[in-house]
Amino acid sequence: MPFAHLGEVVDEMAPIARAFHGTGHRVYLVGGVVRDLWLDLPLDPATDIDLTTDAVPVETKAIVGPIADAVWAQGERFGTIGFRIGGRAIEVTTHRSEAYTAESRKPHVAFATEIDTDLSRRDFTVNAMAIELPAGELVDPFSGVSDLVGGHLRTPLGAVTAFSDDPLRMLRAARFAARYDLAPADDVVQAMTEMADRLDIVAVERIRDELDKLLEVDDPGDAFLLLHATGLLRRVLPGVAAALDRDDQAPVRAVGQADPADDLARLAALAWWDTSDHRLAGVRAWSARMRLPNAVADSLGAIVVGAATVGDALAGVPASRRWAFRTGQQRQRALDLALRVDHDATHRLMVVLDHLAATEDLDDPGVPLDGSDVMELLGIGPGPRVGQALAHLRDLRFEHGPLSVSEARAALESLSMR
């Protein structure tokens, strides 16, 4: 039943609605929360809620201040005031329209006084719905519900207008088509094709965030194919686009086969196919282009390089141990990715690793002596010889397996006599 969970949300928002109405202003649930409520998706307690109002930001701050646990105004110049009540984060945005100028990466914002005006500037009709609070009445001037029922992806005022307002919406169109099984209208596809170069004015960080959301879709294959057909894919993922140009569906399959709940695994599959350089330098360059945090880049490097070096890891037991050490916490992800690239070699390596894991801890490639032990045993002070001695012990660990303290001491005594 559509809106089965609406009453719960209306009740939760009641104090906010009273606060706005008490000052003569109207307030509405808006955007994705309305769409998901219609689809009978319960509202997770951790989900942020978007509201829109005819109050301007300074008025919104005065209204929510007395009832909120915390208020933040970083988005005030764009009309948005954020606050928290209990465990829920809420953003209230003044009715607005926004558009990018020809060369700008940032939207110009103008406030409006009517909800229909605000909804007209939303990306798609399925997101251009609102619920007035506290009455709980649906506001749907662009037939968003009808489009959800019919499986259509349309824009409120035409695709050219929507994508001119914010070119990132062209990527979002592919995500929504795949996520909600919606067929893009002809003018949506045409505008995506003709306006693909407008994506160049959008900040890389926003494009990356949109791709992150796309990777959360259970089966993003149709989204990638739509982006490829319209020429958008080569602007954001040229390596993947080149593969699809050759009618090679491997990238689409590889990303789709990775667990949608494992964003790092899916990102690694994307990185593999979007760069031909699977060395660490190549993965770091790709990560830098995507503006990924250093920690994510490090993890991707371990996964992609690990998948690319499965064959090297079969050179012998020491090589297998070194491979296990280098992949570390990303070992399983590296193996999963490698299985999609080289089944035979990967299966052989998995057998070797299983055999080793039965007798040793592959997650502990350490040695039983530390720097202080080395200095005491060799009678030396701090310096490069300490590091060299520990590196020698690590090499022995990879060559022969775990070392006992007595074995490590004997190895260093032998080293000191050379």
C-alpha positions as CSV (number, residue, x, y, z in Angstrom):
1,M,0.0,0.0,0.0
2,P,1.5,3.3,-1.1
3,F,2.6,5.6,1.8
4,A,2.0,2.9,4.4
5,H,4.8,4.4,6.5
6,L,3.8,8.0,6.0
7,G,2.0,8.4,9.3
8,E,5.2,7.5,11.2
9,V,7.2,10.2,9.5
10,V,4.4,12.8,9.8
11,D,4.3,12.1,13.5
12,E,8.0,12.5,13.9
13,M,8.0,15.8,12.0
14,A,5.0,17.2,13.9
15,P,7.1,19.4,16.3
16,I,8.9,20.9,13.3
17,A,5.6,21.5,11.5
18,R,4.1,23.2,14.5
19,A,7.2,25.4,14.8
20,F,6.9,26.6,11.2
21,H,3.1,27.0,11.2
22,G,3.4,29.0,14.4
23,T,5.3,31.6,12.5
24,G,3.0,31.6,9.5
25,H,5.2,29.5,7.3
26,R,4.6,26.2,5.4
27,V,6.9,23.3,5.4
28,Y,7.0,20.1,3.3
29,L,8.7,16.7,3.1
30,V,10.4,16.7,-0.3
31,G,12.5,14.7,-2.7
32,G,13.7,11.1,-2.2
33,V,12.0,10.5,1.1
34,V,8.6,11.1,-0.6
35,R,9.4,8.8,-3.4
36,D,10.6,6.0,-1.1
37,L,7.6,6.4,1.2
38,W,5.4,5.9,-1.9
39,L,7.4,2.8,-2.7
40,D,6.6,1.5,0.9
41,L,10.2,1.7,1.9
42,P,10.4,2.3,5.7
43,L,12.4,5.2,6.8
44,D,15.7,4.1,8.5
45,P,16.3,6.0,11.8
46,A,19.7,7.1,10.4
47,T,18.3,8.5,7.2
48,D,18.5,12.2,6.7
49,I,15.3,14.0,5.9
50,D,14.9,16.9,3.4
51,L,12.3,19.6,4.0
52,T,11.4,22.7,2.0
53,T,9.8,25.9,3.2
54,D,8.8,29.4,2.2
55,A,10.8,30.7,5.1
56,V,14.1,32.3,4.2
57,P,17.2,30.9,5.9
58,V,17.5,33.5,8.7
59,E,13.8,32.8,9.6
60,T,14.4,29.0,9.5
61,K,17.3,29.3,11.9
62,A,15.1,31.3,14.3
63,I,12.3,28.7,14.0
64,V,14.3,25.5,14.5
65,G,16.8,26.9,17.0
66,P,14.6,26.4,20.1
67,I,13.7,22.8,19.2
68,A,16.9,21.5,17.7
69,D,19.7,19.7,19.5
70,A,22.2,21.3,17.1
71,V,22.0,23.7,14.1
72,W,24.5,24.2,11.3
73,A,24.4,26.8,8.6
74,Q,27.2,25.8,6.1
75,G,24.7,25.7,3.3
76,E,22.9,29.0,4.2
77,R,24.0,30.8,1.1
78,F,22.3,28.1,-0.9
79,G,19.2,28.3,1.2
80,T,19.8,25.3,3.4
81,I,19.8,25.1,7.2
82,G,20.7,21.8,8.8
83,F,19.8,20.7,12.3
84,R,19.4,17.6,14.4
85,I,16.6,16.5,16.7
86,G,17.2,13.3,18.6
87,G,19.1,11.0,16.3
88,R,17.7,12.5,13.0
89,A,19.6,14.9,10.8
90,I,17.3,17.2,8.9
91,E,17.9,19.8,6.2
92,V,15.4,22.6,5.5
93,T,15.9,24.5,2.2
94,T,14.0,27.6,1.2
95,H,11.9,27.1,-2.0
96,R,14.4,27.8,-4.7
97,S,15.5,27.4,-8.3
98,E,19.1,27.0,-9.2
99,A,21.1,26.9,-12.4
100,Y,24.6,26.7,-13.7
101,T,25.9,29.4,-15.9
102,A,27.8,28.3,-19.0
103,E,31.2,27.9,-17.3
104,S,30.4,27.8,-13.6
105,R,30.9,24.8,-11.4
106,K,28.7,26.3,-8.7
107,P,24.9,27.0,-9.0
108,H,23.4,30.4,-8.9
109,V,20.5,30.2,-6.4
110,A,17.3,32.2,-6.4
111,F,14.6,31.8,-3.7
112,A,10.9,31.2,-4.5
113,T,7.8,31.5,-2.5
114,E,5.7,28.6,-4.0
115,I,6.2,24.9,-3.6
116,D,5.3,24.2,-7.3
117,T,8.1,26.5,-8.4
118,D,10.6,24.6,-6.2
119,L,9.4,21.3,-7.4
120,S,9.6,22.4,-11.1
121,R,13.4,22.8,-10.6
122,R,13.9,19.3,-9.2
123,D,15.8,16.7,-11.3
124,F,13.0,14.2,-12.2
125,T,9.3,13.9,-11.7
126,V,9.7,11.0,-9.4
127,N,11.6,13.3,-7.1
128,A,9.4,16.4,-7.7
129,M,6.8,15.4,-5.1
130,A,6.2,16.9,-1.7
131,I,4.1,16.1,1.3
132,E,2.7,19.1,3.2
133,L,3.1,18.9,7.0
134,P,1.4,18.3,9.2
135,A,-1.6,17.4,7.0
136,G,0.3,14.7,5.1
137,E,-1.2,15.7,1.8
138,L,0.7,14.8,-1.4
139,V,1.8,17.7,-3.7
140,D,2.5,16.1,-7.1
141,P,2.2,18.7,-9.9
142,F,4.3,16.8,-12.4
143,S,2.8,13.3,-12.0
144,G,5.7,11.7,-10.3
145,V,3.5,8.9,-8.8
146,S,2.2,8.2,-12.3
147,D,5.7,7.9,-13.6
148,L,6.7,5.5,-10.8
149,V,3.7,3.3,-11.6
150,G,4.4,3.5,-15.4
151,G,8.2,3.1,-15.1
152,H,9.0,6.4,-16.8
153,L,12.0,8.7,-16.1
154,R,11.0,12.3,-17.1
155,T,12.0,15.7,-16.0
156,P,9.5,18.4,-14.7
157,L,10.2,21.1,-17.3
158,G,12.0,19.1,-20.1
159,A,15.4,17.5,-20.1
160,V,17.3,20.4,-21.6
161,T,16.1,22.7,-18.9
162,A,16.9,20.1,-16.1
163,F,20.4,19.3,-17.4
164,S,21.2,22.9,-18.0
165,D,20.3,23.7,-14.4
166,D,22.7,21.0,-13.2
167,P,24.6,18.8,-15.7
168,L,25.3,16.2,-13.0
169,R,21.7,15.2,-13.4
170,M,22.7,13.4,-16.6
171,L,24.7,10.9,-14.6
172,R,21.9,10.7,-12.0
173,A,19.4,9.8,-14.8
174,A,21.4,6.6,-15.4
175,R,21.4,5.7,-11.7
176,F,17.7,6.3,-11.3
177,A,16.8,4.4,-14.4
178,A,18.8,1.3,-13.1
179,R,17.8,1.7,-9.4
180,Y,14.0,2.0,-10.0
181,D,13.7,0.2,-13.3
182,L,12.6,3.4,-15.1
183,A,12.8,3.9,-18.9
184,P,14.2,7.3,-19.8
185,A,12.0,9.4,-21.9
186,D,13.2,10.2,-25.4
187,D,14.0,13.8,-24.6
188,V,16.1,12.6,-21.6
189,V,18.3,10.4,-23.8
190,Q,18.5,13.0,-26.5
191,A,19.6,15.7,-24.1
192,M,22.1,13.4,-22.4
193,T,23.7,12.8,-25.8
194,E,23.7,16.4,-27.1
195,M,24.7,17.9,-23.8
196,A,27.4,15.4,-22.7
197,D,30.1,18.1,-22.9
198,R,28.3,20.1,-20.2
199,L,29.4,17.6,-17.7
200,D,32.9,19.1,-18.0
201,I,31.9,22.1,-15.8
202,V,30.9,19.8,-12.9
203,A,33.4,19.4,-10.1
204,V,35.2,16.0,-10.1
205,E,34.2,15.5,-6.5
206,R,30.5,15.7,-7.4
207,I,30.9,13.3,-10.3
208,R,32.8,10.9,-8.0
209,D,30.0,11.1,-5.4
210,E,27.4,10.3,-8.0
211,L,29.5,7.3,-9.2
212,D,29.7,6.1,-5.6
213,K,25.9,6.1,-5.5
214,L,25.6,4.3,-8.8
215,L,27.9,1.6,-7.5
216,E,25.3,1.0,-4.7
217,V,22.7,-0.1,-7.2
218,D,22.1,-3.8,-7.1
219,D,22.7,-4.2,-10.9
220,P,24.2,-1.0,-12.4
221,G,24.8,-2.6,-15.8
222,D,21.9,-0.8,-17.6
223,A,23.2,2.5,-16.1
224,F,26.7,2.0,-17.6
225,L,25.2,1.0,-21.0
226,L,23.0,4.2,-21.0
227,L,26.0,6.4,-20.1
228,H,28.0,4.7,-22.9
229,A,25.2,5.1,-25.5
230,T,24.9,8.8,-24.8
231,G,28.7,9.5,-24.8
232,L,28.8,10.4,-21.1
233,L,30.8,7.4,-20.0
234,R,34.0,8.3,-21.9
235,R,34.0,11.6,-20.0
236,V,34.1,10.0,-16.6
237,L,35.4,6.5,-17.2
238,P,37.2,6.4,-20.5
239,G,38.7,3.0,-20.0
240,V,35.4,1.4,-19.3
241,A,34.0,3.2,-22.4
242,A,36.8,1.9,-24.5
243,A,36.0,-1.6,-23.5
244,L,32.3,-1.1,-24.4
245,D,33.4,0.4,-27.7
246,R,34.9,-3.0,-28.5
247,D,31.7,-4.7,-27.4
248,D,33.5,-6.0,-24.4
249,Q,30.9,-6.4,-21.6
250,A,33.5,-7.5,-19.0
251,P,33.6,-4.2,-17.0
252,V,29.8,-4.2,-16.7
253,R,29.8,-7.9,-15.5
254,A,32.7,-7.4,-13.1
255,V,31.2,-4.4,-11.4
256,G,27.8,-6.1,-11.2
257,Q,29.2,-9.3,-9.8
258,A,30.9,-7.5,-6.9
259,D,28.8,-7.3,-3.7
260,P,26.7,-4.0,-3.9
261,A,27.1,-3.7,-0.1
262,D,30.9,-3.7,-0.6
263,D,31.7,-0.3,-2.1
264,L,35.4,-0.9,-2.1
265,A,35.1,-4.1,-4.0
266,R,33.0,-2.5,-6.7
267,L,35.3,0.6,-6.9
268,A,38.2,-1.8,-7.4
269,A,36.5,-3.5,-10.2
270,L,35.8,-0.1,-11.8
271,A,39.4,0.9,-11.3
272,W,40.7,-2.3,-12.9
273,W,38.8,-1.7,-16.1
274,D,39.2,2.0,-16.2
275,T,43.0,1.9,-16.2
276,S,45.3,-0.3,-18.2
277,D,48.1,0.3,-15.7
278,H,47.6,-2.1,-12.8
279,R,50.8,-1.2,-11.0
280,L,50.7,0.8,-7.9
281,A,51.6,4.0,-9.7
282,G,48.8,3.5,-12.1
283,V,46.2,2.9,-9.4
284,R,47.4,5.9,-7.5
285,A,47.1,8.1,-10.6
286,W,43.5,6.8,-11.2
287,S,42.6,7.5,-7.6
288,A,44.1,11.0,-7.8
289,R,42.0,11.7,-10.9
290,M,38.9,10.6,-9.1
291,R,39.9,12.7,-6.0
292,L,39.7,9.7,-3.7
293,P,41.0,9.9,-0.1
294,N,44.5,8.5,0.5
295,A,43.2,5.7,2.6
296,V,40.8,4.5,-0.2
297,A,43.6,4.9,-2.7
298,D,45.9,2.7,-0.6
299,S,43.2,0.0,-0.3
300,L,42.5,0.1,-4.1
301,G,46.2,-0.3,-4.7
302,A,46.4,-3.4,-2.6
303,I,43.3,-4.9,-4.3
304,V,44.2,-4.1,-8.0
305,V,47.9,-4.8,-7.7
306,G,47.1,-8.0,-5.8
307,A,44.8,-9.1,-8.6
308,A,47.3,-8.3,-11.2
309,T,50.1,-10.2,-9.5
310,V,48.4,-13.5,-8.8
311,G,50.6,-15.2,-11.4
312,D,53.8,-13.9,-9.7
313,A,52.5,-15.2,-6.4
314,L,52.7,-18.7,-7.8
315,A,56.4,-18.6,-8.3
316,G,56.9,-20.5,-5.0
317,V,55.8,-20.5,-1.4
318,P,57.9,-17.5,-0.5
319,A,56.3,-15.5,-3.3
320,S,52.9,-16.6,-2.1
321,R,53.7,-15.5,1.5
322,R,54.9,-12.1,0.2
323,W,51.7,-11.7,-1.9
324,A,49.6,-12.4,1.2
325,F,51.6,-9.8,3.2
326,R,51.2,-7.1,0.5
327,T,47.5,-7.6,0.1
328,G,46.9,-7.8,3.9
329,Q,43.3,-6.9,4.8
330,Q,42.4,-6.6,1.1
331,R,43.4,-10.2,0.3
332,Q,39.9,-11.5,-0.2
333,R,38.9,-8.6,-2.3
334,A,42.0,-9.0,-4.4
335,L,41.2,-12.7,-4.9
336,D,37.6,-12.0,-5.8
337,L,38.7,-9.5,-8.4
338,A,41.4,-11.8,-9.7
339,L,38.8,-14.6,-10.2
340,R,37.1,-12.4,-12.8
341,V,40.4,-11.9,-14.6
342,D,42.2,-15.3,-14.4
343,H,40.2,-18.1,-12.9
344,D,42.9,-20.8,-13.2
345,A,45.8,-19.0,-11.7
346,T,43.6,-17.6,-8.9
347,H,42.2,-20.9,-8.0
348,R,45.8,-22.3,-7.8
349,L,46.9,-19.5,-5.5
350,M,43.8,-20.0,-3.3
351,V,44.9,-23.6,-2.8
352,V,48.4,-22.6,-1.8
353,L,47.1,-19.9,0.6
354,D,44.7,-22.4,2.2
355,H,47.5,-24.9,2.7
356,L,49.7,-22.2,4.3
357,A,46.9,-20.9,6.5
358,A,46.5,-24.3,8.0
359,T,50.0,-24.1,9.6
360,E,50.7,-20.3,9.9
361,D,49.0,-17.0,10.4
362,L,49.2,-15.2,7.0
363,D,48.1,-12.0,8.7
364,D,51.2,-12.0,10.9
365,P,54.3,-11.8,8.8
366,G,56.3,-10.3,11.6
367,V,59.4,-11.6,13.3
368,P,59.9,-12.4,17.0
369,L,62.6,-9.8,17.6
370,D,62.3,-6.0,17.7
371,G,64.8,-3.2,17.2
372,S,65.9,-3.3,20.8
373,D,66.5,-7.0,20.7
374,V,68.6,-6.6,17.5
375,M,70.8,-3.9,19.1
376,E,71.4,-5.9,22.2
377,L,72.2,-9.1,20.4
378,L,74.5,-7.4,17.8
379,G,76.0,-4.9,20.3
380,I,75.1,-1.9,18.1
381,G,73.3,1.3,18.5
382,P,70.4,2.8,16.4
383,G,71.2,3.1,12.7
384,P,70.6,1.4,9.3
385,R,72.1,-1.9,10.5
386,V,69.1,-2.4,12.7
387,G,66.7,-2.1,9.8
388,Q,68.9,-4.3,7.6
389,A,68.9,-7.0,10.3
390,L,65.1,-6.9,10.7
391,A,64.7,-7.0,6.9
392,H,66.9,-10.1,6.8
393,L,64.7,-11.8,9.4
394,R,61.6,-10.8,7.4
395,D,63.2,-12.4,4.3
396,L,63.7,-15.6,6.3
397,R,60.1,-15.5,7.5
398,F,58.9,-15.4,3.9
399,E,61.3,-18.1,2.8
400,H,60.9,-20.6,5.6
401,G,57.7,-19.6,7.5
402,P,57.3,-18.4,11.1
403,L,60.5,-18.1,13.2
404,S,60.9,-18.9,16.8
405,V,62.9,-16.5,19.0
406,S,65.9,-18.9,19.1
407,E,65.8,-19.3,15.3
408,A,65.8,-15.6,14.9
409,R,68.7,-15.1,17.3
410,A,70.7,-17.8,15.6
411,A,70.1,-16.2,12.2
412,L,71.3,-12.8,13.5
413,E,74.4,-14.3,15.2
414,S,75.2,-16.0,11.9
415,L,74.7,-12.7,10.1
416,S,77.0,-10.8,12.5
417,M,79.9,-13.3,11.9
418,R,79.9,-12.8,8.1
